[in-house]
Amino acid sequence: MADHVTIDMLRSQIDQIDDQLLDLIVRRVRVTGGIAEVKALAAGPEFGFRPGREAEILRRVVARAGDGLGPAIVIQIWRALISESLLRQGLVEILLTPGAGADALRLHELARSYFGFAAEIRLGPSNGDFRAALGRAAEQVGVIALAPWPASTGNGQWWSMLIESRFSELRIVGGWPMFTSPGPEAAFVTRAPLTPSGADHAWVVAFDEHHQAANAMAAVGVTGEEIARARAAVLLRFDGFLAEDDPRIARLGNSGLQNVRVIGVCARPV
């Protein structure tokens, strides 16, 4: 850097860049507001939470930044921008649902890093009881239950509740963190459609009394694995996005499984 450059000159440049950034942020907010208006005209007001689309955006900007800026700071900035848009599209509240003995503080940290400081985040009903929080999310659009990621043991076993008819409209629409291995720590459960990010895992539940899941997947030609069991219920993870009306769902039902249903999708770690 030239010797004649002063601190004041550099600070002036920063001020100019800040002004340009602010103008672009305002422009972005206006465009996202326009998207919400177009959606409302087309299909009426709806909850705008689309983690698949959000993951797609994050992948693109991280790739564009390359080595010029670390992924962590890029994700932090864009999460703040996306969260502001989400709040404007009807986010009501986030319910922390740790269950007994889980790390509620960690769930709160994850919620803040994803939804930002303006979102209402609180412990779910009955001290974070799974069933109570899922019931609240099922009753009101715009409520998100944040629960430990589904697992075969411990607090991750709450997934089996999604088989119940009272929770039939709930979906695991994403998880966080999105881009870390081995995968997310928390699941977003809410009344919203499943949306692909371009590189996903689909999550499926079924009744499998005779342990036919592996044979059924092979017969249908899908790749994936069994993740957990709760009595006769089984949780399966498939490679790729799987829409709820995918014909392979019916074929799985004809291959030894019963009551097969897609309950979730999550962006794969990259």
FENGI-V825830 format. One record per pair of residues at least 6 apart in sequence whose C-alpha atoms are under 6 Angstrom apart, sorted by sequence separation. I is the first residue (numbers start at 0). J is the second residue. D is the distance in whole Angstrom. If there is no record, write none. Layout:
# FENGI-V825830
I:J:D
I:J:D
This chain:
# FENGI-V825830
97:103:6
136:142:5
149:155:4
150:156:6
177:183:6
227:233:6
124:131:6
136:143:6
148:155:6
176:183:5
227:234:5
124:132:6
147:155:6
175:183:5
226:234:6
61:70:6
123:132:5
149:158:6
174:183:5
175:184:6
226:235:6
175:185:5
225:235:5
174:185:5
224:235:6
174:186:4
224:236:5
174:187:6
223:236:5
173:187:5
223:237:4
172:187:6
222:237:6
223:238:6
171:187:6
222:238:6
171:188:5
170:188:5
243:261:6
170:189:6
169:189:5
169:190:5
172:193:6
168:190:6
208:231:5
207:231:5
206:231:5
207:232:6
95:121:6
206:232:5
92:119:5
93:120:5
94:121:5
95:122:5
96:123:6
205:232:6
94:122:5
95:123:5
205:233:6
94:123:5
98:127:6
204:233:6
97:127:6
98:128:5
204:234:5
96:127:4
203:234:6
82:114:5
203:235:5
96:129:6
202:235:6
202:236:5
201:236:6
79:115:6
148:184:5
201:237:5
215:251:6
148:185:5
200:237:6
147:185:5
148:186:5
200:238:5
146:185:5
200:239:5
201:240:5
215:254:5
146:186:5
199:239:5
200:240:6
201:241:6
47:88:5
145:186:6
199:240:5
145:187:5
46:89:6
144:187:6
144:188:5
211:255:6
143:188:6
143:189:5
93:142:6
96:145:6
97:146:6
207:256:5
91:141:5
92:142:5
93:143:5
94:144:5
95:145:5
96:146:5
140:190:6
206:256:6
90:141:5
91:142:6
93:144:6
94:145:6
206:257:5
205:257:6
136:189:6
205:258:5
205:259:4
204:259:6
204:260:5
203:260:6
203:261:4
202:261:6
203:262:6
202:262:6
202:263:5
201:263:6
202:264:6
201:264:4
200:264:6
200:265:5
199:265:6
199:266:4
198:266:6
199:267:5
198:267:6
151:227:4
180:268:6
179:268:5
178:268:4
172:263:6
173:264:6
174:265:6
177:268:6
178:269:5
170:262:5
171:263:4
172:264:6
173:265:4
170:263:5
46:141:6
50:173:6
55:196:5
54:196:6
51:194:5
51:195:5
52:196:6
51:196:4
